[in-house]
Amino acid sequence: MKKIFLMSILFLLVTSLILAVPANPRNPNVNNNVSNPLVQDNQNIGNNVNNNLEAQTQNKALEQNLMEKRMERIMLREGNYTDVNGQRLQVRSIEGELKELRGNRTQIRTQLRIETETDEQNRTRLRVNFSNGKNAEIKIMPDVASQRALERLRLKNCNSTENCTIELKEVGNGNQTKVVYELQTRKETRILGLFKARMNVEAQVDAETGEVIQAKRPWWAFLSSN
């Protein structure tokens, strides 16, 4: 009887130990059938971050594509243009690379390599490609440049019938390279009010800033009068 009794107790102890073993032996506090809320939240946060990064990357790519499309550069061709300040410019091809650019009152000529950038509002920027590979924007239109040059040279007007010409050209070297409007003319004058003379004058206006960077007159110009 004692043996049977002891065996029964031993059987009960072994059964109790077996039932007491947790479902997840590595983590006795976690049930295999129940997910950990903290782990799930971290996974959701990670997924949201990845989704946001992918969305930002896609948006940047779209913006870049739109910008490149809006600012696509093409060579200057015949036609009518309006710059960012609302000034109008008419372009006409003459021969080869020679073009005529006409504002409201002034016409000039140029052989420079000019590209155009047109935005979504159909406003155009003009850029000159220099021989050294650099470029500059033409911010000053012919009418404004002509007026400033005439004021500096004390002239009333500039037209081809009076041997007055304006050319858009590249001057300078290296980092000092500029695109300028160069006005040249021969002015009829009198020295001391008595003797007739012809005076060659020249002025250059920076096409980016509108500054008169050079004005040439003969040394005796101060003795002359109209």
C-alpha positions, 0 to 999 in steps of 0.5 A: 500500500505504501508503495502504491501511495508513494507512486501516486504522489510522485505521479501527481508531482510530475504531472504538476511540473509538466503543466507548469511549463510556460507556452514560450520557454524563451519568454515565460511572460509572453504567450505565443498566441498574444502579440507584444503591443510595444513591438507592434508599435515600433514596427508601425512607426518604422513603416510610417518613416519609410513611407514618408521618406519614399514620398519625399524622394518621389516629390523631389524627383517630380519637382526637379523634372518640372523645373527642368521642363520649365527652364529648358534652354533653346537657341534664340530664334526669330519671333517676339519675346517678353522678358521677366520685367514685361519688356518686349523684344523682336528677333530677326535673323539676318545672315548666318549667326547675325541677328537683329534685336529690336526693342520699342525704339532701338535696334541692335545687332549681335552674333553671340550665341544666345539661349532662351529660358521660358517659364510657365507665364511665357516670360523669357530670360536670355543667356549668352554663352561665352567663348570660355564656357561661362554664361551671363544673363541679359537683364537690360533690354536694348532701349534702356542700354541705348538711352544710358549710352546716349546720356553719357555721350550727350547724344540725342539719338542713335540711328544707322542713317547717321552712322550710329550702331549698337552691337551686343558683344562679348568683351574681357577675358577670364572672370572679367568677361562681360556681355555689353551693348557697344554704341559707336557713332561719328558726331558732327561738331565744331571746335571752339564754335568755329571749326567743323570736325567729326568726333568718333565716340563710343560707350559700353553698357553692361547688359547684366547691370545696366552700368556704363562701364566705358565711354570714349571721346577724343581728348579735345571733346571739351572744346567742341560744341554741337 
